[in-house]
Amino acid sequence: MASPPLVAVVDTSPGPGGAVTSVLALEESVRARGMRTVVIARVPSAVRAMAPNLEVIDLGADDLSAVHGRAYVAREAERARKLLRLCRKLRPSVLLANNTPPANLAAYVTAPLLGVPLAQYVRGPFHCSRLASACLARASRIFTVGHGAARCVATSNVEFSRVQEGLREHAWPTPRRADAHHWLWCSALVGWKGLPLALEAYRRAALQESLPPLEVCFARTDGKHPDTVPLPSTIPPGVILHELPPDLDGIRARCQVYLHTALAPEPFGRSILEAMAAGLCPLVPDHGESAPLVDPGRTGLEYRACDPDALAVRLVELARRPEHARLLGEAASEAARSYRAATIFGPVADQLLQLAHPRGARSGLRDAPKLHAPANLEDPCFSLNPRLPWRSNPKRRVSS
């Protein structure tokens, strides 16, 4: 009996975060279509902590600060060597690169050597270099999350599918307790997540009003992320710190308001969605990141981005009107129900199944559009070293 098709996810993300959570949500839809998933991760502990039953293989940590030049080439060459050795044992049907194209060069080198298709899952903006464009042109499928990712991919003259993200049914956040009154901030310790902004706004608001405790749940990166920051040395009174708490779901359930302080737009705002699903009132910046999720005044509130005074004003308002926060949280919970992983990731899993069975559809396969990325062979960005193991696809459409 033939073994089920295997989707090998190549995850080069720096640690716990939205990229890892997306893989776990997609895995359920992949499994429902009779395929297996294995994650080849740069930080396997982050994946194992969130999905103990998922097969995870260590790709090995390396220097994330090497983003160009010889150091970057050396890093990706070493990744490709490790990835090729692992995949020759696994014999995957499809490779799924789970990061931005510049961070997935090793997967693009490995896929043609194995003779398997590669799909690219892009979360967030990236530098649209000639090399990134060349990689994208050779992907069999491209899925983007967020406006930034879509803009970057669009400049590469390739076709792609824009997808949202969803929450797993069996991992749906626990509803907020009736007596919940704490506030929550939750993210990794990277600079653009804005923890100092949240703490400073909380300190200023506390000078005007008695505030509920602020629960700060954080995760440290491995120290090699270029935007890694330390935990602030001064913590205002009323702030409760939790480093990688094992019961994040329980902490969230005793909170009423979720503070999101990203200094720049994120791909999707998964932490916002999780807070909404639990019935928390999301307080988000107004730079447009949360536009698909939060309807200001109905399912949450906005403040002027990167402004601690504007955030402090909102915090004082919520402290004085907890009933208003409760009503906004109830509306947010109802809005989050449309973001279920089975619905969101079903079409993505269908297309991965098509790649695994290129000669025809299996029983139960839904009709899904074929989204081959057209390679413009006359584009100068593809005149790379001919010794690189790129293969042309004779069935690929060429853009006009």
BASE-524660 format. One line per 2 residues: number of its first residue (from 1); their letters; for each residue x, y, z of C-alpha. Coordinates in Angstrom, 2 decimals. Layout:
BEGIN
NUM) a) X/Y/Z ~ ...
END
This chain:
BEGIN
1) ma) 0.00/0.00/0.00 ~ 1.40/3.37/-1.05
3) sp) 2.33/5.74/1.75 ~ 0.40/9.03/1.94
5) pl) 1.91/12.11/0.32 ~ 4.30/13.98/2.58
7) va) 4.38/17.78/2.87 ~ 7.74/18.89/4.28
9) vv) 7.47/22.36/5.79 ~ 10.79/24.22/5.86
11) dt) 10.46/26.70/8.73 ~ 13.35/29.13/9.16
13) sp) 11.55/31.50/11.54 ~ 13.52/32.72/14.58
15) gp) 11.30/31.19/17.25 ~ 7.73/31.12/18.60
17) gg) 5.36/33.32/16.66 ~ 2.77/33.61/13.93
19) av) 4.78/31.67/11.35 ~ 4.86/28.57/13.57
21) ts) 1.18/28.90/14.49 ~ 0.25/29.14/10.81
23) vl) 2.00/25.85/10.10 ~ 0.06/24.12/12.86
25) al) -3.26/25.46/11.60 ~ -2.48/24.39/8.04
27) ee) -1.40/20.92/9.19 ~ -4.96/20.06/10.27
29) sv) -6.32/20.75/6.78 ~ -3.44/18.83/5.19
31) ra) -4.11/15.82/7.42 ~ -7.84/15.94/6.63
33) rg) -6.92/15.40/2.95 ~ -4.93/12.25/3.60
35) mr) -1.46/13.81/3.62 ~ 1.26/13.79/6.24
37) tv) 3.20/16.79/7.48 ~ 6.72/17.01/8.83
39) vi) 8.26/20.30/9.93 ~ 11.96/20.86/9.35
41) ar) 12.54/23.76/11.72 ~ 15.38/26.06/12.56
43) vp) 14.04/26.24/16.14 ~ 12.30/22.87/16.63
45) sa) 11.56/23.52/20.32 ~ 9.15/26.31/19.32
47) vr) 7.14/23.91/17.17 ~ 7.24/21.00/19.63
49) am) 6.03/23.23/22.45 ~ 2.92/24.13/20.46
51) ap) 2.29/20.73/18.84 ~ 3.86/17.82/20.76
53) nl) 2.35/15.21/18.41 ~ 3.68/16.76/15.20
55) ev) 6.81/15.28/13.64 ~ 9.56/17.90/13.87
57) id) 13.16/17.65/12.63 ~ 15.98/20.00/13.62
59) lg) 17.45/22.00/10.73 ~ 19.97/23.66/13.04
61) ad) 20.28/27.23/14.32 ~ 22.35/29.76/12.42
63) dl) 23.06/33.46/12.17 ~ 19.92/35.41/11.21
65) sa) 21.89/38.64/11.01 ~ 23.56/37.39/7.82
67) vh) 21.18/39.00/5.33 ~ 23.52/39.73/2.42
69) gr) 26.96/39.13/1.05 ~ 29.20/36.14/1.63
71) ay) 27.82/35.44/5.09 ~ 24.30/35.10/3.67
73) va) 25.43/32.82/0.84 ~ 27.41/30.66/3.27
75) re) 24.43/30.37/5.62 ~ 22.00/29.35/2.86
77) ae) 24.52/26.91/1.36 ~ 24.88/25.18/4.72
79) ra) 21.10/25.11/5.14 ~ 20.72/23.61/1.68
81) rk) 23.27/20.90/2.48 ~ 21.43/19.93/5.67
83) ll) 18.01/20.16/4.02 ~ 19.02/17.98/1.07
85) rl) 20.41/15.30/3.39 ~ 17.21/15.27/5.46
87) cr) 14.84/15.28/2.48 ~ 16.62/12.40/0.77
89) kl) 15.62/10.31/3.76 ~ 12.10/11.73/4.08
91) rp) 11.27/11.67/0.34 ~ 8.63/14.44/0.50
93) sv) 6.01/14.96/-2.20 ~ 5.96/18.75/-1.73
95) ll) 8.22/21.30/-0.03 ~ 6.47/24.23/1.65
97) an) 8.77/27.17/2.42 ~ 7.38/29.00/5.44
99) nt) 9.11/32.37/5.52 ~ 10.08/35.14/3.12
101) pp) 11.91/34.15/-0.11 ~ 15.30/35.55/0.97
103) an) 15.20/33.34/4.07 ~ 14.16/30.29/2.04
105) la) 16.88/30.17/-0.62 ~ 17.99/26.76/0.67
107) ay) 14.55/25.31/-0.08 ~ 14.65/26.69/-3.63
109) vt) 18.04/25.06/-4.18 ~ 16.91/21.74/-2.69
111) ap) 13.54/21.27/-4.42 ~ 14.83/20.87/-8.01
113) ll) 17.60/18.54/-6.83 ~ 14.91/16.33/-5.32
115) gv) 12.60/16.75/-8.31 ~ 9.66/17.88/-6.15
117) pl) 7.45/20.98/-6.41 ~ 7.88/23.86/-3.98
119) aq) 5.15/26.09/-2.56 ~ 5.98/29.39/-0.86
121) yv) 4.04/30.73/2.13 ~ 4.95/34.40/2.62
123) rg) 4.14/36.19/5.87 ~ 4.96/39.86/5.86
125) pf) 7.04/42.23/3.75 ~ 10.57/41.51/2.55
127) hc) 13.28/43.09/0.42 ~ 12.30/42.48/-3.22
129) sr) 15.77/41.74/-4.54 ~ 16.57/40.13/-7.88
131) la) 17.32/36.90/-6.07 ~ 13.95/36.95/-4.28
133) sa) 12.18/37.53/-7.60 ~ 14.09/34.65/-9.17
135) cl) 13.06/32.36/-6.33 ~ 9.39/33.31/-6.51
137) ar) 9.32/32.73/-10.26 ~ 10.26/29.11/-9.67
139) as) 7.65/28.36/-7.01 ~ 4.74/26.16/-8.07
141) ri) 2.36/27.95/-5.70 ~ 2.67/31.21/-3.76
143) ft) 0.45/32.13/-0.81 ~ 0.73/35.56/0.84
145) vg) -0.59/36.80/4.17 ~ -1.04/40.53/4.69
147) hg) -0.78/43.64/2.53 ~ 3.00/43.94/2.88
149) aa) 3.64/40.45/1.57 ~ 1.23/40.95/-1.34
151) rc) 2.89/44.22/-2.36 ~ 6.36/42.67/-2.33
153) va) 5.33/39.57/-4.27 ~ 3.41/41.66/-6.81
155) ts) 6.60/43.54/-7.74 ~ 8.17/40.22/-8.76
157) nv) 5.75/39.72/-11.68 ~ 4.37/36.40/-10.44
159) ef) 0.89/35.15/-9.69 ~ -0.09/34.40/-6.12
161) sr) -3.03/33.71/-3.84 ~ -3.80/36.04/-0.95
163) vq) -4.93/34.10/2.09 ~ -5.96/34.96/5.61
165) eg) -5.17/32.99/8.72 ~ -7.40/30.98/11.01
167) lr) -7.53/29.34/14.41 ~ -7.62/25.60/14.99
169) eh) -10.93/24.26/16.24 ~ -9.48/22.08/19.01
171) aw) -7.12/24.88/20.07 ~ -9.76/27.63/20.11
173) pt) -8.98/30.10/22.92 ~ -10.82/29.62/26.20
175) pr) -13.61/32.21/26.54 ~ -12.97/35.12/28.88
177) ra) -14.24/34.51/32.39 ~ -17.19/36.56/33.63
179) da) -15.07/38.15/36.37 ~ -12.09/38.86/34.10
181) hh) -10.71/42.36/34.50 ~ -6.94/42.17/33.87
183) wl) -5.29/43.48/30.70 ~ -2.95/41.51/28.44
185) wc) 0.12/42.17/26.28 ~ 1.62/39.16/24.52
187) sa) 4.47/38.88/22.00 ~ 8.12/38.06/21.37
189) lv) 10.87/40.38/22.57 ~ 11.66/42.05/19.27
191) gw) 11.87/45.80/18.89 ~ 8.97/46.47/16.57
193) kg) 6.49/44.69/18.88 ~ 6.55/47.80/21.07
195) lp) 6.71/46.51/24.64 ~ 8.41/49.74/25.90
197) la) 5.52/51.70/24.35 ~ 2.96/49.59/26.22
199) le) 4.80/49.95/29.54 ~ 5.26/53.70/29.17
201) ay) 1.59/54.25/28.26 ~ 0.54/52.10/31.22
203) rr) 2.76/54.15/33.54 ~ 1.29/57.45/32.28
205) aa) -2.28/56.19/32.49 ~ -1.71/54.99/36.06
207) lq) -0.95/58.58/37.07 ~ -4.55/59.52/36.16
209) es) -6.61/56.44/37.05 ~ -6.43/53.22/39.03
211) lp) -5.69/50.55/36.42 ~ -6.24/46.78/36.37
213) pl) -3.08/44.63/36.42 ~ -1.31/44.28/33.05
215) ev) -0.21/40.71/32.28 ~ 2.85/40.77/30.00
217) cf) 3.55/37.39/28.35 ~ 6.78/37.36/26.37
219) ar) 9.14/34.99/24.59 ~ 12.82/35.59/24.01
221) td) 14.29/34.86/20.60 ~ 17.49/32.85/20.34
223) gk) 19.55/36.05/20.36 ~ 20.46/35.81/16.68
225) hp) 17.42/37.72/15.43 ~ 18.59/41.14/14.19
227) dt) 15.73/42.94/15.99 ~ 16.10/41.21/19.36
229) vp) 15.73/43.53/22.37 ~ 16.16/42.86/26.10
231) lp) 13.36/43.03/28.62 ~ 13.02/46.67/29.79
233) st) 14.87/47.24/33.04 ~ 12.13/49.40/34.56
235) ip) 8.75/47.73/35.01 ~ 5.88/49.91/36.26
237) pg) 3.89/48.81/39.33 ~ 0.90/46.68/38.39
239) vi) 2.70/44.83/35.58 ~ 2.94/41.03/35.94
241) lh) 5.63/39.33/33.83 ~ 5.36/35.82/32.36
243) el) 8.15/34.34/30.22 ~ 6.84/31.65/27.88
245) pp) 3.97/30.80/30.24 ~ 2.72/27.22/29.85
247) dl) -0.83/28.39/30.58 ~ -1.11/31.36/28.23
249) dg) -4.68/30.36/27.45 ~ -5.62/30.54/31.14
251) ir) -3.91/33.91/31.57 ~ -5.80/35.28/28.57
253) ar) -9.10/33.99/29.97 ~ -8.75/36.20/33.06
255) cq) -8.16/39.33/30.95 ~ -10.66/41.76/29.48
257) vy) -8.53/43.98/27.21 ~ -5.74/43.07/24.81
259) lh) -3.05/45.70/24.10 ~ -1.39/45.47/20.71
261) ta) 1.52/47.88/20.29 ~ 3.26/46.88/17.05
263) la) 5.22/49.87/15.73 ~ 4.70/48.81/12.10
265) pe) 2.04/46.78/10.30 ~ 2.28/43.01/10.81
267) pf) 1.28/40.36/8.26 ~ -2.02/39.53/9.90
269) gr) -2.20/40.05/13.65 ~ -2.82/36.51/14.82
271) si) -2.48/37.47/18.48 ~ -5.26/40.00/17.94
273) le) -7.48/37.30/16.47 ~ -6.77/34.94/19.37
275) am) -7.68/37.67/21.86 ~ -10.88/38.45/19.96
277) aa) -11.85/34.77/19.87 ~ -11.49/34.66/23.66
279) gl) -13.78/37.68/24.04 ~ -11.17/40.33/24.86
281) cp) -11.53/43.90/23.63 ~ -8.59/44.55/21.26
283) lv) -6.85/47.91/21.54 ~ -4.82/48.30/18.34
285) pd) -2.75/50.97/16.53 ~ -4.32/52.84/13.63
287) hg) -1.66/52.06/10.99 ~ -4.05/49.76/9.13
289) es) -2.66/46.38/10.16 ~ -5.86/45.34/11.92
291) ap) -8.28/46.62/9.28 ~ -9.58/43.15/8.27
293) lv) -10.04/42.13/11.91 ~ -11.05/45.07/14.07
295) dp) -13.97/47.37/13.33 ~ -13.14/50.40/15.53
297) gr) -15.97/51.24/17.88 ~ -17.77/47.94/17.26
299) tg) -15.30/45.09/17.83 ~ -12.41/47.03/19.37
301) le) -10.69/50.39/19.72 ~ -7.83/52.15/17.97
303) yr) -5.19/54.61/19.12 ~ -2.65/56.72/17.25
305) ac) 0.24/54.38/16.42 ~ 3.55/54.77/18.26
307) dp) 2.11/57.48/20.55 ~ 2.26/56.62/24.27
309) da) 0.03/59.57/25.20 ~ -2.70/58.50/22.79
311) la) -2.49/54.94/24.10 ~ -2.62/56.19/27.70
313) vr) -5.82/58.11/26.95 ~ -7.43/54.91/25.67
315) lv) -6.26/52.98/28.72 ~ -7.81/55.54/31.06
317) el) -11.04/55.37/29.06 ~ -11.19/51.57/29.32
319) ar) -10.37/51.64/33.03 ~ -13.29/54.00/33.63
321) rp) -15.70/52.07/31.38 ~ -15.14/48.33/31.91
323) eh) -18.69/47.55/30.76 ~ -17.92/49.15/27.39
325) ar) -14.82/46.93/27.09 ~ -16.95/43.88/27.87
327) ll) -19.47/44.69/25.12 ~ -16.69/45.29/22.58
329) ge) -15.13/41.96/23.56 ~ -18.41/40.10/23.02
331) aa) -18.75/41.61/19.54 ~ -15.10/40.74/18.81
333) se) -15.71/37.12/19.83 ~ -18.61/36.86/17.40
335) aa) -16.55/38.38/14.57 ~ -13.68/35.92/15.18
337) rs) -15.90/32.91/14.43 ~ -15.42/33.44/10.69
339) yr) -11.67/32.79/11.03 ~ -11.68/29.03/11.52
341) aa) -8.64/27.19/10.19 ~ -10.66/24.50/8.41
343) ti) -12.35/27.18/6.31 ~ -9.34/29.43/5.79
345) fg) -6.69/26.79/5.02 ~ -8.87/24.31/3.12
347) pv) -8.12/25.84/-0.33 ~ -4.40/25.98/0.49
349) ad) -4.37/22.29/1.42 ~ -6.29/21.49/-1.77
351) ql) -3.58/23.10/-3.87 ~ -0.83/21.26/-1.99
353) lq) -2.71/18.05/-2.74 ~ -2.76/18.97/-6.42
355) la) 1.01/19.40/-6.33 ~ 1.41/16.01/-4.67
357) hp) -0.81/14.40/-7.35 ~ 0.00/16.34/-10.53
359) rg) -1.59/13.80/-12.89 ~ -5.10/14.16/-11.55
361) ar) -7.31/14.79/-8.61 ~ -7.95/12.32/-5.86
363) sg) -11.35/11.42/-4.57 ~ -12.82/14.34/-2.68
365) lr) -10.49/16.95/-4.14 ~ -12.19/20.28/-4.57
367) da) -11.75/22.33/-7.70 ~ -8.97/24.79/-6.95
369) pk) -7.41/27.26/-9.37 ~ -3.96/26.42/-10.66
371) lh) -1.72/29.28/-9.69 ~ 1.59/28.57/-11.42
373) ap) 3.91/31.51/-11.00 ~ 4.84/32.67/-14.53
375) an) 8.55/33.12/-15.11 ~ 9.46/35.92/-17.49
377) le) 12.56/34.41/-19.03 ~ 13.58/37.70/-20.63
379) dp) 13.62/39.54/-17.32 ~ 17.23/40.43/-16.42
381) cf) 16.61/39.48/-12.79 ~ 16.76/35.82/-13.84
383) sl) 20.20/35.99/-15.45 ~ 21.85/34.29/-12.47
385) np) 24.72/31.86/-12.26 ~ 23.76/29.05/-14.70
387) rl) 25.35/26.48/-12.41 ~ 22.64/27.02/-9.81
389) pw) 20.24/24.06/-9.87 ~ 17.19/25.84/-11.32
391) rs) 14.89/23.83/-13.56 ~ 12.49/25.33/-16.01
393) np) 8.96/24.03/-16.07 ~ 7.86/23.39/-19.68
395) kr) 4.20/23.65/-18.65 ~ 4.63/27.02/-16.94
397) rv) 2.89/29.92/-18.56 ~ 5.15/32.78/-19.58
399) ss) 3.91/36.29/-18.82 ~ 3.49/38.55/-21.76
END
